[in-house]
Amino acid sequence: MNIADIATQDYIEVDVGTRMGKVRSTFENGGPKGIIVKNDGEYEGVISEREVLQSHVEDDAKVAALIKPSRNDPSPQVDREEDVRETARLLIESNSKVAPVFENGDLWGVISDDAILEAVLENLDTLTVEDVYTADPVTLQEDDGVGKAINHLREHGISRLPILNENGYLSGVVTTHDIADFVIRKNETTTTGDRVGDSQRLLDVPVYDIMNSPVETTTLDASVETAVETMLDQDFAGLMVTPEDDDRVVIGVLTKTDVLRALTFTEEERMDVQITNVSLLDTISRESVHESIEEVSDKYADMQVLHAHVRFKEHKEKLRGTPLIHCQIRLRTNKGQVAGTGEGYGAENAFRVALEKLERNVLEVKGVTSDEEYRGQLLRKLNEL
């Protein structure tokens, strides 16, 4: 399937100097799903409806404020006849929700992640949530502060955190947008008068005060089709995964990105390695990333890697011009999921730290599995006595 019938011409063009307030009002009034940004008539980038409405860039700021830094690649340019699977891969690797579509070299329209999911929805009934979800999510307690939530989101390169109550049960979820909404709203009321300085205490506010509740959940045996339908209908980017018999216990997270990534899985002999924010690669190549992960996998032949995902995220901090990069490597294997994370100045340093942690975690999983196998053999022998 290609995207010829999925892409849409429902977009507008604006110059990088256009006020955000003007663009935002266009979307709020039921306008198009995306905007193409140009600079003196030349394509500069693309912004989705969600990015515009949920951004906290002031109305007087220019559209250029939402465009990626010039040193990074802009959103991928997709051919109108491109394969759906390859388009999904391009969106994930560029960490984009929408991309421009070209036909015969000319700008034709836009394609969004939601449009792809809607087009393949009926084909997703063959997959279960267990096939594509992210296990062992990072969680917070209700009384943990907003500052801790920000640190977790930053450290793990994620966009949402399940919140647990004092009994360890799922009670809410906090996303990056929830935190941004809260901080912006509070800062607007703590800049004058007796409340000057209150903003310093915003990071100590419990996440309970800003979390979303109740939480929309799904189960491991649910079809991905049903889960995606819920996300599209409710305009959620993700769902919490719980056991079928207890929706109070969170065991994973399912996001639209997880589903898009599943669409890119192949049956090639070579391991499928996917990189998000590939434009951040500096002194390390895509091929080197692939080979390094294969080396770790090859050391443990009994652990078959079905898919590998490497995600880079840039922080504002720099050292002699080199940005601090967060890297997460996650392997989907026949023995479950295993991951490693790390930070360093430059993508290569961050990747090496994450790779080292990944290998340690793989060894731990392998050791636990071996212990369980040995325990089973021992019990069988005891039963035979």
WONOR-V87374 format. One record per backbone hydrogen bond with DSSP energy under -1.0 kcal/mol. CO is the residue of the C=O (numbers start at 1). NH is the residue of the N-H. E is the energy in kcal/mol with one decimal. If there is no record, write none. Layout:
co=[CO | CO]
nh=[NH | NH]
e=[E | E]
This chain:
co=[1 | 3 | 3 | 8 | 9 | 10 | 12 | 14 | 15 | 16 | 18 | 19 | 20 | 21 | 22 | 23 | 24 | 25 | 27 | 33 | 34 | 35 | 36 | 37 | 37 | 38 | 39 | 42 | 45 | 47 | 48 | 49 | 50 | 58 | 59 | 61 | 62 | 63 | 64 | 69 | 78 | 79 | 82 | 83 | 84 | 85 | 86 | 87 | 88 | 89 | 90 | 91 | 92 | 93 | 93 | 97 | 99 | 100 | 101 | 101 | 102 | 103 | 106 | 109 | 110 | 111 | 112 | 113 | 114 | 115 | 116 | 120 | 121 | 124 | 127 | 128 | 129 | 129 | 134 | 140 | 141 | 142 | 144 | 145 | 146 | 147 | 148 | 149 | 150 | 151 | 152 | 153 | 159 | 161 | 162 | 163 | 163 | 164 | 165 | 169 | 172 | 173 | 174 | 175 | 176 | 177 | 178 | 179 | 180 | 181 | 182 | 183 | 184 | 186 | 193 | 195 | 197 | 198 | 199 | 201 | 202 | 203 | 205 | 206 | 207 | 207 | 212 | 216 | 218 | 219 | 220 | 222 | 223 | 224 | 225 | 226 | 227 | 228 | 229 | 230 | 231 | 237 | 239 | 240 | 241 | 241 | 243 | 246 | 248 | 251 | 252 | 253 | 254 | 255 | 256 | 257 | 258 | 259 | 261 | 262 | 272 | 274 | 276 | 277 | 278 | 285 | 286 | 287 | 288 | 289 | 290 | 291 | 292 | 293 | 294 | 297 | 300 | 304 | 307 | 308 | 309 | 310 | 311 | 313 | 317 | 319 | 322 | 323 | 324 | 325 | 326 | 327 | 328 | 329 | 330 | 331 | 332 | 332 | 333 | 336 | 338 | 340 | 342 | 344 | 346 | 347 | 348 | 349 | 350 | 351 | 352 | 353 | 354 | 355 | 356 | 357 | 358 | 359 | 360 | 361 | 362 | 363 | 364 | 365 | 366 | 367 | 368 | 369 | 370 | 371 | 372 | 373 | 374 | 375 | 376 | 377 | 378 | 379 | 382]
nh=[84 | 6 | 7 | 110 | 11 | 33 | 36 | 38 | 18 | 64 | 63 | 23 | 24 | 25 | 26 | 27 | 28 | 29 | 30 | 49 | 12 | 47 | 14 | 44 | 45 | 16 | 42 | 39 | 37 | 35 | 52 | 53 | 54 | 61 | 21 | 20 | 65 | 66 | 67 | 72 | 102 | 82 | 3 | 87 | 88 | 89 | 90 | 91 | 92 | 93 | 94 | 96 | 95 | 277 | 278 | 113 | 111 | 78 | 108 | 109 | 80 | 106 | 103 | 101 | 8 | 99 | 116 | 117 | 118 | 119 | 120 | 123 | 124 | 127 | 224 | 131 | 132 | 133 | 253 | 164 | 144 | 208 | 207 | 149 | 150 | 151 | 152 | 153 | 154 | 155 | 156 | 158 | 176 | 174 | 140 | 171 | 172 | 142 | 168 | 165 | 163 | 212 | 161 | 179 | 180 | 181 | 182 | 183 | 184 | 185 | 186 | 187 | 188 | 189 | 196 | 198 | 200 | 201 | 202 | 204 | 205 | 147 | 146 | 209 | 210 | 211 | 173 | 240 | 242 | 222 | 130 | 129 | 227 | 228 | 229 | 230 | 231 | 232 | 233 | 234 | 236 | 256 | 254 | 218 | 251 | 252 | 246 | 249 | 170 | 136 | 241 | 134 | 239 | 259 | 260 | 261 | 262 | 263 | 264 | 265 | 308 | 310 | 312 | 280 | 281 | 289 | 290 | 291 | 292 | 293 | 294 | 295 | 296 | 297 | 298 | 300 | 303 | 334 | 332 | 274 | 330 | 276 | 328 | 326 | 324 | 322 | 319 | 346 | 315 | 344 | 313 | 342 | 311 | 340 | 309 | 338 | 306 | 307 | 336 | 333 | 331 | 329 | 327 | 325 | 350 | 351 | 352 | 353 | 354 | 355 | 356 | 357 | 358 | 359 | 360 | 361 | 362 | 363 | 364 | 365 | 366 | 367 | 368 | 369 | 370 | 371 | 372 | 373 | 374 | 375 | 376 | 377 | 378 | 379 | 380 | 381 | 382 | 383 | 385]
e=[-2.7 | -1.1 | -2.7 | -2.8 | -1.9 | -1.2 | -3.2 | -2.7 | -2.3 | -2.0 | -2.2 | -1.5 | -3.0 | -2.0 | -1.2 | -1.6 | -2.4 | -1.3 | -1.9 | -1.9 | -1.4 | -2.4 | -2.5 | -3.0 | -1.7 | -1.8 | -1.5 | -2.8 | -2.9 | -2.6 | -1.8 | -2.5 | -2.4 | -1.6 | -2.5 | -2.8 | -2.2 | -2.4 | -1.0 | -1.9 | -3.1 | -2.2 | -1.8 | -2.3 | -2.4 | -1.9 | -2.4 | -2.3 | -2.2 | -2.8 | -1.6 | -2.7 | -1.2 | -3.3 | -1.6 | -2.5 | -2.4 | -2.5 | -3.5 | -1.7 | -2.5 | -1.9 | -3.1 | -3.1 | -2.7 | -2.6 | -1.7 | -2.3 | -2.6 | -1.8 | -1.8 | -1.4 | -1.7 | -1.3 | -2.4 | -1.4 | -1.2 | -2.3 | -2.4 | -3.2 | -1.8 | -1.8 | -2.8 | -1.6 | -2.5 | -2.1 | -2.3 | -2.6 | -2.3 | -3.1 | -2.3 | -1.3 | -1.9 | -2.3 | -1.9 | -3.1 | -1.4 | -1.8 | -2.3 | -2.7 | -3.1 | -3.0 | -2.7 | -1.9 | -2.3 | -2.6 | -2.1 | -2.8 | -2.5 | -2.2 | -2.6 | -2.5 | -1.5 | -1.4 | -1.6 | -2.3 | -1.5 | -2.1 | -1.3 | -1.4 | -1.5 | -3.0 | -1.7 | -1.6 | -1.4 | -1.5 | -1.5 | -1.9 | -2.7 | -1.2 | -2.2 | -2.4 | -1.9 | -2.8 | -2.2 | -1.9 | -2.1 | -2.8 | -2.7 | -2.6 | -2.0 | -2.2 | -2.8 | -2.2 | -3.1 | -1.2 | -1.2 | -1.2 | -4.4 | -1.4 | -3.0 | -2.9 | -3.1 | -1.6 | -2.6 | -2.6 | -1.6 | -1.3 | -1.1 | -1.1 | -2.7 | -3.5 | -2.0 | -2.0 | -1.7 | -2.0 | -2.2 | -2.5 | -2.3 | -1.9 | -2.0 | -2.0 | -1.6 | -2.3 | -2.8 | -1.3 | -2.3 | -1.7 | -3.0 | -2.9 | -2.7 | -3.0 | -2.2 | -3.2 | -2.7 | -1.9 | -2.4 | -2.1 | -3.0 | -1.8 | -2.2 | -2.2 | -2.8 | -2.2 | -2.6 | -2.0 | -3.2 | -1.4 | -1.5 | -2.2 | -3.3 | -3.0 | -3.1 | -3.3 | -2.0 | -2.6 | -2.3 | -1.9 | -2.3 | -2.7 | -2.0 | -1.9 | -2.5 | -2.3 | -1.8 | -2.3 | -2.6 | -2.3 | -1.9 | -2.4 | -2.6 | -2.5 | -2.5 | -2.4 | -2.3 | -2.4 | -2.3 | -2.3 | -2.6 | -2.6 | -2.1 | -2.1 | -2.5 | -2.4 | -2.0 | -2.0 | -2.4 | -2.2 | -1.0]
